[in-house]
């Protein structure tokens, strides 16, 4: 259950193949390079429980760094390579990283952080150097390819945005098990999806996201060959499935939409019959889209619902979904409870906040308030979603308590964008909501109350969008702006955001696309 084992039993097997460049790592190379990197971290004084951060595009060295931290007992945070420099700086500082690793491709971010993040002991760049960043390749080359004398299990600490507008790290206690022990994710891959060392896994998404990160690392514990796309492309995805006889893959619904919109002759051109499991999550899939995918690829479409918190895991296969259309599955690792705002159980079929009862422990790093807010008096924990259970125990999502927006599988919390908009001199109040988008599920819309309502115009709307893009990642910025004379606020200051959202979602049974 570890790359080091496969490095001994099948050293020249490909552990990772980059789809575009063709560059690869064998399990021997992955083991040796991760040992060298672990030795580097140790030489810098890092010990169990310390932290590193990396901000990379999809790159084969991504796995070297993660496995080096995993076998060193370190926490590792994978920072989105699409964030702005101030956003990256915040995460690197907040996670208390001692080492930061980036790449020549992210040189702009690297240089903007050159004199910031005072907790860092060392900064490294892949495929390049600057005055502040040493060569990663040269640094690890100086160290032994043998394992550390005392290896221990490290862990990812992924950042998930919160309603305060600032992202927070989801932190689990480090395991006391040997580094080659199995994990719940590995067991799920084997039992639910039939993954084994003969499987070929296609990863079309950014590796810094929680799901691609977790699933690819779990696959490498099993000795799987992973095909990594530098970026998603619908035609290339189908071509890769055919070329490499891909057996397993993971997607977000937006990717399904893009593939379904290809001309019929393109779709029919590729052989996808090798697929045994095409797994999707991150955002609920529109029913017509999923029906079309099952018709095209067959009953190999699997869905799951979970979070970085790992407090619960729901899943279902194609046949179960066809009998329970719209469901995200049955809870498999925890007991689901649907509670009112007063933490009382609701009857079957009625909606409430979804809580999970499990033994999993987690906290939001440096945010005891958010950690406490995620728990019920009974000790159950929630991701903040609203939904219901049917008579067969299948879970359905209907809304998001936190008003989180999921656009193309990316989680967007509106508060951060609202905080930017409200600083514009012409803005008196602002609400950011998710509205339907055929391709992405949802898109970001701003509803703005101006200081002078007579200034409302399309030109001002574009000005506000540009104002946001100067300060935060474009994915978080509004794609459109509407103006209102006055936003619906209670005298206490609470914004009735649901009243705004209802105008765009109409009378749909679910406000999740």
Backbone torsions as a table, in degrees:
resi	resn	phi	psi	omega
1	UNK	NA	43.2	-178.8
2	UNK	-164.8	146.2	178.2
3	UNK	-56.1	-31.2	-178.7
4	UNK	-63.1	-31.9	178.6
5	UNK	-70.9	-43.4	180.0
6	UNK	-70.4	-26.1	175.6
7	UNK	-65.0	-27.4	177.6
8	UNK	-85.8	-42.4	-174.3
9	UNK	-82.9	-29.2	-176.7
10	UNK	-149.5	65.9	-168.2
11	UNK	-61.0	-32.1	-175.7
12	UNK	-94.1	5.5	175.9
13	UNK	-68.7	141.9	-179.9
14	UNK	-74.4	123.1	175.9
15	UNK	-88.9	-33.7	-176.9
16	UNK	-149.7	130.3	175.5
17	UNK	-125.8	122.5	176.9
18	UNK	-80.6	123.4	-170.8
19	UNK	-64.9	-38.2	-176.3
20	UNK	-81.3	-54.1	-175.6
21	UNK	-79.1	-23.5	-175.9
22	UNK	80.3	0.8	178.4
23	UNK	-71.5	150.3	-174.9
24	UNK	-146.9	167.2	171.8
25	UNK	-130.6	130.5	170.8
26	UNK	-81.9	167.0	177.3
27	UNK	-64.6	-31.5	175.1
28	UNK	-64.4	-47.2	-179.5
29	UNK	-64.2	-40.7	178.8
30	UNK	-62.2	-42.6	179.8
31	UNK	-66.4	-47.0	-177.4
32	UNK	-65.6	-45.3	-177.7
33	UNK	-69.2	-36.3	177.9
34	UNK	-70.2	-31.5	172.9
35	UNK	-64.6	-45.1	178.6
36	UNK	-60.6	-42.2	179.5
37	UNK	-66.4	-38.9	177.1
38	UNK	-62.6	-40.6	176.8
39	UNK	-63.5	-37.9	176.4
40	UNK	-61.4	-48.4	179.7
41	UNK	-58.7	-41.3	-179.3
42	UNK	-65.0	-39.6	-179.3
43	UNK	-65.2	-24.7	178.2
44	UNK	-82.5	-5.1	178.5
45	UNK	97.5	6.0	179.2
46	UNK	-73.9	136.9	-179.4
47	UNK	-132.9	172.0	-175.6
48	UNK	-47.9	130.3	179.5
49	UNK	94.1	-12.1	175.3
50	UNK	-74.6	177.8	-166.8
51	UNK	-135.0	141.4	168.9
52	UNK	-125.6	162.3	175.9
53	UNK	-136.0	146.8	177.2
54	UNK	-136.2	141.9	178.5
55	UNK	-132.2	100.1	-173.7
56	UNK	-135.9	151.5	162.6
57	UNK	-70.0	172.8	175.4
58	UNK	-61.3	119.9	-170.5
59	UNK	-154.1	145.5	-178.3
60	UNK	-63.6	-27.1	-178.9
61	UNK	-70.3	-15.7	175.9
62	UNK	-52.3	-45.5	-177.5
63	UNK	-70.8	-35.6	177.4
64	UNK	-58.1	-46.0	-176.9
65	UNK	-67.3	-44.8	-178.1
66	UNK	-64.0	-43.8	-179.7
67	UNK	-70.4	-30.3	175.2
68	UNK	-63.1	-42.8	178.1
69	UNK	-68.9	-40.0	-178.6
70	UNK	-60.5	-38.0	-177.2
71	UNK	-90.0	1.6	178.5
72	UNK	-107.5	-0.2	-177.5
73	UNK	73.2	26.4	-177.2
74	UNK	-103.8	151.8	166.7
75	UNK	-82.9	140.1	176.1
76	UNK	-130.1	132.3	179.8
77	UNK	-112.1	123.5	177.9
78	UNK	-95.6	112.6	-174.2
79	UNK	-92.6	134.6	178.1
80	UNK	-55.8	129.6	178.9
81	UNK	-79.1	1.2	179.6
82	UNK	-102.6	1.3	180.0
83	UNK	-78.6	161.1	174.8
84	UNK	-78.5	159.3	179.5
85	UNK	-53.0	-42.7	177.8
86	UNK	-62.8	-33.7	178.6
87	UNK	-69.2	-39.9	177.0
88	UNK	-65.0	-43.7	179.6
89	UNK	-57.6	-44.2	-179.3
90	UNK	-59.0	-46.5	-177.1
91	UNK	-66.9	-43.9	-180.0
92	UNK	-60.0	-41.4	178.3
93	UNK	-69.9	-44.6	-174.0
94	UNK	-66.0	-37.2	-179.2
95	UNK	-79.8	-4.7	177.3
96	UNK	62.6	40.9	179.8
97	UNK	-64.0	141.4	176.1
98	UNK	-100.6	-22.6	178.2
99	UNK	-132.7	138.7	178.1
100	UNK	-126.5	129.7	-177.1
101	UNK	-124.3	128.9	178.6
102	UNK	-137.5	-161.5	-174.2
103	UNK	-141.3	166.9	176.2
104	UNK	-58.3	-36.1	-179.7
105	UNK	-64.5	-23.5	179.5
106	UNK	-108.8	32.3	-175.3
107	UNK	-58.5	-37.9	-179.0
108	UNK	-60.7	-43.9	177.7
109	UNK	-64.9	-44.3	-178.3
110	UNK	-58.3	-46.9	-176.8
111	UNK	-68.4	-33.2	179.9
112	UNK	-69.2	-22.5	179.5
113	UNK	-97.9	4.4	-170.1
114	UNK	-55.5	-41.2	-176.8
115	UNK	-108.6	18.7	-179.4
116	UNK	-113.9	-172.5	177.9
117	UNK	54.8	68.5	-174.0
118	UNK	-66.4	-15.2	179.7
119	UNK	-74.8	-12.5	-174.7
120	UNK	-72.3	134.4	172.8
121	UNK	-87.9	-31.9	-175.0
122	UNK	-152.5	149.9	177.7
123	UNK	-131.0	134.4	-177.9
124	UNK	-131.3	149.4	177.5
125	UNK	-126.0	136.1	176.1
126	UNK	-89.1	131.5	177.4
127	UNK	64.5	32.7	177.2
128	UNK	171.5	174.3	176.2
129	UNK	-146.0	161.9	168.2
130	UNK	-139.0	-176.7	177.4
131	UNK	-61.4	-30.8	-175.6
132	UNK	-98.4	-17.2	-173.8
133	UNK	-118.3	122.9	177.1
134	UNK	-82.6	162.0	178.1
135	UNK	-70.2	123.4	177.0
136	UNK	-64.0	-43.9	-177.2
137	UNK	-62.4	-43.6	-179.9
138	UNK	-68.4	-35.0	-178.0
139	UNK	-65.5	-44.9	-177.0
140	UNK	-78.9	-25.2	-179.3
141	UNK	-62.7	-20.8	-178.6
142	UNK	-80.0	-4.0	-172.4
143	UNK	-115.5	161.1	-176.0
144	UNK	-69.2	149.7	176.5
145	UNK	-88.1	3.5	179.2
146	UNK	-86.9	153.2	-178.8
147	UNK	-66.0	159.1	171.7
148	UNK	-59.2	151.8	178.2
149	UNK	-61.4	-38.2	179.8
150	UNK	-125.1	98.0	177.3
151	UNK	-90.3	147.7	176.5
152	UNK	-149.6	156.8	-172.8
153	UNK	-70.9	120.6	171.8
154	UNK	-94.3	-171.4	-176.8
155	UNK	-159.0	150.5	172.7
156	UNK	-75.3	144.6	170.5
157	UNK	-126.4	94.3	-175.0
158	UNK	-85.3	142.3	179.4
159	UNK	-93.4	131.1	-179.9
160	UNK	-127.3	123.6	-175.7
161	UNK	-60.2	154.4	-179.8
162	UNK	-125.6	173.3	-176.3
163	UNK	-68.1	-13.3	175.4
164	UNK	-75.4	-11.2	-179.7
165	UNK	94.6	-15.7	177.6
166	UNK	-102.2	132.7	177.8
167	UNK	-66.3	150.3	178.9
168	UNK	-130.4	142.3	179.9
169	UNK	-78.6	133.8	176.0
170	UNK	-89.4	111.3	-171.2
171	UNK	-113.2	126.1	174.7
172	UNK	-108.5	151.1	175.3
173	UNK	-60.8	143.4	176.7
174	UNK	-67.0	141.4	179.8
175	UNK	-74.4	146.2	175.0
176	UNK	-93.5	2.1	-179.0
177	UNK	-76.3	158.4	173.6
178	UNK	-57.7	155.2	-174.2
179	UNK	-64.6	-20.3	-178.0
180	UNK	-99.4	16.2	177.8
181	UNK	-72.1	157.3	174.8
182	UNK	-72.1	165.9	178.4
183	UNK	-132.6	162.3	176.6
184	UNK	-56.3	-36.1	179.4
185	UNK	-66.8	-40.0	177.5
186	UNK	-62.5	-43.9	179.8
187	UNK	-63.7	-37.8	177.4
188	UNK	-64.4	-42.3	178.5
189	UNK	-59.5	-40.9	-178.4
190	UNK	-73.2	-49.9	-170.5
191	UNK	-78.3	-40.4	-175.5
192	UNK	-86.9	-34.0	-169.6
193	UNK	-121.6	-0.6	175.0
194	UNK	68.6	27.5	179.4
195	UNK	-73.1	134.8	174.3
196	UNK	-146.7	-176.1	-173.9
197	UNK	-66.5	-12.6	176.9
198	UNK	-90.0	-3.2	-176.8
199	UNK	-75.3	153.0	173.3
200	UNK	-120.5	121.3	-172.6
201	UNK	-111.6	129.1	177.0
202	UNK	-102.8	125.3	178.9
203	UNK	-116.1	102.9	-175.6
204	UNK	-92.8	-0.6	-171.6
205	UNK	-108.5	166.0	176.2
206	UNK	-60.8	132.3	-176.3
207	UNK	-68.0	-20.9	-178.1
208	UNK	-72.9	-16.1	176.6
209	UNK	-68.8	151.2	-174.5
210	UNK	-58.7	-47.4	-175.3
211	UNK	-67.3	-52.8	177.8
212	UNK	-58.3	-38.8	178.7
213	UNK	-61.0	-52.1	-176.3
214	UNK	-64.6	-43.3	-174.8
215	UNK	-73.7	-39.4	179.5
216	UNK	-67.6	-40.3	178.2
217	UNK	-65.2	-39.1	177.7
218	UNK	-64.9	-38.6	177.7
219	UNK	-62.8	-39.6	179.9
220	UNK	-70.1	-24.5	171.1
221	UNK	-62.2	-29.6	-177.8
222	UNK	-93.7	0.5	178.2
223	UNK	81.6	22.9	-178.0
224	UNK	-78.9	148.1	168.2
225	UNK	-86.2	127.6	-177.8
226	UNK	-110.0	127.9	173.1
227	UNK	-98.3	118.5	-176.8
228	UNK	-109.2	123.5	174.7
229	UNK	-84.5	133.3	176.5
230	UNK	-62.2	-36.7	171.8
231	UNK	-156.5	153.6	-175.0
232	UNK	-70.1	137.4	171.0
233	UNK	-144.9	130.3	-172.3
234	UNK	-61.3	-50.4	-178.9
235	UNK	-63.6	-45.5	-178.8
236	UNK	-62.1	-36.0	178.6
237	UNK	-58.6	-47.5	-179.7
238	UNK	-65.5	-38.7	179.5
239	UNK	-65.1	-38.2	-179.9
240	UNK	-68.6	-38.5	177.4
241	UNK	-59.5	-45.3	-179.6
242	UNK	-68.4	-47.8	-174.5
243	UNK	-61.8	-45.0	-174.0
244	UNK	-99.6	3.6	-177.9
245	UNK	51.1	53.5	-178.1
246	UNK	-60.3	134.0	179.3
247	UNK	-103.0	-29.9	-176.2
248	UNK	-136.9	148.0	-178.2
249	UNK	-159.4	162.2	177.5
250	UNK	-134.7	139.4	-170.7
251	UNK	-138.0	169.6	164.4
252	UNK	-116.4	155.8	-174.4
253	UNK	-55.2	-32.4	178.4
254	UNK	-57.0	-37.0	179.1
255	UNK	-66.6	-39.9	175.3
256	UNK	-58.5	-44.3	-178.9
257	UNK	-59.7	-45.3	-178.6
258	UNK	-62.7	-41.0	179.6
259	UNK	-69.2	-38.5	179.9
260	UNK	-67.3	-25.1	-179.0
261	UNK	-85.3	-2.7	174.5
262	UNK	-64.7	152.0	174.2
263	UNK	-56.4	145.9	-175.9
264	UNK	-56.3	-37.0	-179.2
265	UNK	-66.3	-32.1	176.6
266	UNK	-70.2	-43.4	180.0
267	UNK	-62.7	-41.1	-176.2
268	UNK	-76.3	-14.9	-174.3
269	UNK	-71.2	-28.0	-171.5
270	UNK	-103.2	142.3	178.6
271	UNK	-92.0	114.1	179.7
272	UNK	-112.6	19.7	-174.3
273	UNK	-70.7	-12.3	178.1
274	UNK	-72.6	-18.3	-175.9
275	UNK	-65.0	128.5	174.1
276	UNK	-104.7	-28.1	179.9
277	UNK	-154.5	117.6	172.6
278	UNK	-110.2	107.3	-168.2
279	UNK	-102.3	136.9	177.2
280	UNK	-132.8	153.2	-179.4
281	UNK	-164.0	-157.0	177.5
282	UNK	75.6	-37.6	176.1
283	UNK	-151.1	139.7	177.3
284	UNK	-59.4	143.3	-176.5
285	UNK	-92.0	129.6	175.8
286	UNK	-54.7	138.2	-175.6
287	UNK	-55.5	-46.6	-180.0
288	UNK	-62.5	-34.4	179.5
289	UNK	-65.9	-45.1	-178.5
290	UNK	-68.5	-38.0	176.2
291	UNK	-59.0	-42.6	-178.9
292	UNK	-67.7	-36.7	179.4
293	UNK	-68.3	-39.8	178.0
294	UNK	-65.5	-39.3	178.2
295	UNK	-64.1	-36.8	-176.9
296	UNK	-78.9	-54.1	-173.3
297	UNK	-92.6	-11.1	-177.1
298	UNK	90.1	-177.8	-174.8
299	UNK	-77.8	51.1	178.8
300	UNK	-110.9	7.4	-178.4
301	UNK	-87.5	121.1	179.3
302	UNK	-118.1	148.0	178.3
303	UNK	-129.3	148.6	171.9
304	UNK	-142.3	159.9	177.5
305	UNK	-130.3	123.2	-179.8
306	UNK	-165.0	176.3	177.0
307	UNK	-136.4	171.4	177.2
308	UNK	-59.8	-23.7	-179.7
309	UNK	-66.9	-20.5	178.5
310	UNK	58.4	25.9	-178.7
311	UNK	-81.9	-14.7	178.4
312	UNK	-162.4	153.3	-179.1
313	UNK	-143.0	117.5	176.4
314	UNK	-112.6	145.9	-178.3
315	UNK	-155.1	156.7	173.3
316	UNK	-158.2	157.0	178.8
317	UNK	-98.6	-176.6	-176.1
318	UNK	-62.2	-43.7	-177.0
319	UNK	-66.1	-41.0	177.4
320	UNK	-64.5	-39.5	-179.7
321	UNK	-65.6	-40.3	179.9
322	UNK	-62.3	-26.4	176.4
323	UNK	-88.5	-15.2	-178.7
324	UNK	-138.1	60.2	-173.6
325	UNK	-58.3	132.5	-179.0
326	UNK	97.1	-14.1	-179.3
327	UNK	-76.0	154.3	173.7
328	UNK	-103.5	5.7	173.9
329	UNK	116.5	178.6	175.9
330	UNK	-98.4	143.7	176.9
331	UNK	-63.0	129.8	-177.2
332	UNK	-111.9	-28.2	-174.5
333	UNK	-114.8	1.4	-177.4
334	UNK	-157.2	168.1	174.9
335	UNK	-96.5	126.1	179.9
336	UNK	-87.9	136.3	175.4
337	UNK	-126.1	134.0	176.1
338	UNK	-105.8	115.4	-171.6
339	UNK	-119.3	151.4	172.0
340	UNK	-77.3	176.8	176.3
341	UNK	-64.9	-17.3	177.2
342	UNK	-97.2	11.7	175.4
343	UNK	66.9	31.7	174.5
344	UNK	-102.1	143.2	178.5
345	UNK	-65.8	138.8	177.8
346	UNK	-99.8	157.8	178.3
347	UNK	-65.3	157.2	177.0
348	UNK	-55.1	133.4	178.8
349	UNK	92.4	-11.9	178.1
350	UNK	-98.3	146.9	-175.3
351	UNK	-86.8	148.6	174.9
352	UNK	-166.3	-173.7	178.1
353	UNK	-75.1	135.3	-177.3
354	UNK	-85.8	123.1	175.2
355	UNK	-121.4	152.6	176.1
356	UNK	-119.7	136.4	174.7
357	UNK	-102.2	112.2	-178.7
358	UNK	-154.3	173.5	179.5
359	UNK	-90.2	-1.8	-177.3
360	UNK	-68.8	134.3	178.3
361	UNK	-113.3	135.1	175.8
362	UNK	-151.1	164.9	173.6
363	UNK	-144.3	159.2	172.6
364	UNK	-93.7	116.0	-172.1
365	UNK	-55.2	129.7	178.4
366	UNK	60.8	23.0	-179.0
367	UNK	-142.9	71.4	179.4
368	UNK	-61.3	-29.1	179.6
369	UNK	-65.6	-44.5	179.9
370	UNK	-66.9	-37.6	177.6
371	UNK	-60.2	-46.6	-179.4
372	UNK	-64.0	-37.9	-178.7
373	UNK	-66.6	-21.5	-178.4
374	UNK	-82.7	-5.3	-174.6
375	UNK	-109.8	144.5	173.0
376	UNK	-92.6	166.2	176.4
377	UNK	-58.3	-25.3	179.2
378	UNK	-78.4	-8.5	-177.3
379	UNK	93.3	5.4	175.7
380	UNK	-76.8	158.4	179.2
381	UNK	-124.6	153.8	-175.5
382	UNK	-132.5	151.7	171.2
383	UNK	-93.3	-2.6	177.9
384	UNK	93.0	7.9	-179.9
385	UNK	-89.9	157.4	178.5
386	UNK	-115.3	138.4	-179.9
387	UNK	-172.3	-166.2	-178.7
388	UNK	-148.3	162.7	175.4
389	UNK	-108.0	139.6	175.3
390	UNK	-89.8	-178.1	-175.5
391	UNK	-65.6	-21.3	179.0
392	UNK	-91.8	2.1	178.5
393	UNK	85.5	13.2	177.9
394	UNK	-86.4	140.2	-176.3
395	UNK	-94.9	139.7	176.0
396	UNK	-126.6	137.1	176.2
397	UNK	-96.6	138.1	179.9
398	UNK	-124.1	-21.9	-178.6
399	UNK	-167.0	175.6	178.6
400	UNK	-122.9	118.7	-178.1
401	UNK	-59.8	-35.8	-176.7
402	UNK	-87.0	0.8	-177.4
403	UNK	64.0	22.4	176.5
404	UNK	-60.0	142.8	176.9
405	UNK	-106.4	134.6	173.6
406	UNK	-115.0	111.5	-178.6
407	UNK	-117.8	111.8	-178.8
408	UNK	62.4	29.4	179.1
409	UNK	87.3	-1.3	-180.0
410	UNK	-99.0	129.9	178.4
411	UNK	-78.0	128.1	179.3
412	UNK	-129.0	122.2	178.2
413	UNK	-102.1	124.7	-167.9
414	UNK	-67.8	-24.3	-171.2
415	UNK	-57.8	-39.5	-178.7
416	UNK	-61.6	-42.6	179.4
417	UNK	-69.4	-39.3	177.2
418	UNK	-62.1	-38.1	180.0
419	UNK	-64.2	-32.5	177.2
420	UNK	-72.3	-49.2	-176.3
421	UNK	-58.8	-39.0	-174.6
422	UNK	-67.6	-16.2	178.9
423	UNK	-83.6	-10.5	178.4
424	UNK	-69.2	134.8	-174.0
425	UNK	-61.5	-21.4	-178.4
426	UNK	-92.9	-3.5	-173.9
427	UNK	-102.3	128.7	177.2
428	UNK	-95.5	-34.7	-178.8
429	UNK	-158.3	154.8	-177.2
430	UNK	-150.2	142.8	172.6
431	UNK	-130.5	134.7	177.9
432	UNK	-115.0	127.2	-175.5
433	UNK	-134.6	164.6	172.5
434	UNK	-96.0	132.9	177.7
435	UNK	-124.0	158.6	-174.2
436	UNK	-59.8	140.0	173.9
437	UNK	-140.0	125.6	-173.2
438	UNK	-61.2	-36.9	-176.0
439	UNK	-86.9	-40.7	-170.8
440	UNK	-104.4	0.5	-176.9
441	UNK	86.5	-60.8	175.2
442	UNK	-137.7	156.9	169.2
443	UNK	-132.7	162.3	-175.6
444	UNK	-86.2	127.6	175.0
445	UNK	-125.8	139.9	174.1
446	UNK	-105.5	133.7	172.7
447	UNK	-113.6	118.8	-166.1
448	UNK	-121.9	137.3	170.3
449	UNK	-104.6	123.1	-175.1
450	UNK	-91.3	157.9	172.3
451	UNK	-62.8	-39.2	177.5
452	UNK	-127.9	104.6	-174.0
453	UNK	-62.6	-20.3	-179.6
454	UNK	-70.0	-12.2	-179.5
455	UNK	-85.4	-3.9	-177.8
456	UNK	-59.9	130.1	-179.8
457	UNK	-165.7	162.9	175.5
458	UNK	-62.3	-36.1	-179.3
459	UNK	-64.5	-40.9	178.4
460	UNK	-67.0	-36.5	176.6
461	UNK	-58.3	-44.5	178.0
462	UNK	-66.1	-34.3	177.4
463	UNK	-63.5	-40.9	-179.8
464	UNK	-69.0	-37.6	176.9
465	UNK	-62.9	-45.5	179.0
466	UNK	-63.8	-36.4	178.3
467	UNK	-60.6	-41.9	177.7
468	UNK	-66.5	-42.6	-175.2
469	UNK	-67.0	-20.0	176.0
470	UNK	-71.8	-18.0	-169.9
471	UNK	-121.2	-24.3	-179.5
472	UNK	-138.5	166.2	-178.2
473	UNK	-57.7	143.5	-174.3
474	UNK	-61.8	-29.7	-179.5
475	UNK	-62.2	-26.3	-179.3
476	UNK	-86.8	-9.0	-172.9
477	UNK	-88.1	152.1	178.4
478	UNK	-62.2	142.9	170.8
479	UNK	-92.6	-14.3	176.9
480	UNK	-155.0	158.2	-179.1
481	UNK	-131.9	129.0	170.7
482	UNK	-111.6	153.9	-178.5
483	UNK	-116.4	140.4	177.7
484	UNK	-127.2	148.6	176.3
485	UNK	-62.2	-40.6	-179.9
486	UNK	-155.0	134.2	178.1
487	UNK	-78.9	148.6	-176.1
488	UNK	-77.1	91.8	178.8
489	UNK	-114.4	142.8	172.2
490	UNK	-72.3	153.4	177.6
491	UNK	-54.1	-25.5	178.3
492	UNK	-74.7	-10.6	-179.5
493	UNK	106.9	-10.9	-178.9
494	UNK	-67.5	130.9	179.0
495	UNK	-88.6	125.5	176.8
496	UNK	-83.5	75.6	-175.3
497	UNK	-65.8	-30.2	-179.1
498	UNK	-60.9	-34.2	178.6
499	UNK	-63.2	-36.4	177.2
500	UNK	-70.2	-45.1	-176.8
501	UNK	-63.6	-36.7	-177.5
502	UNK	-59.9	-28.5	-179.5
503	UNK	-65.4	-30.6	-176.2
504	UNK	-96.2	-26.4	-177.5
505	UNK	-95.2	-12.6	178.7
506	UNK	63.9	-140.3	-176.5
507	UNK	-104.5	30.0	179.0
508	UNK	-61.9	145.6	177.9
509	UNK	-66.6	-30.6	179.8
510	UNK	-126.3	140.6	175.9
511	UNK	-103.3	27.9	172.3
512	UNK	-123.0	125.1	179.7
513	UNK	-97.9	NA	NA
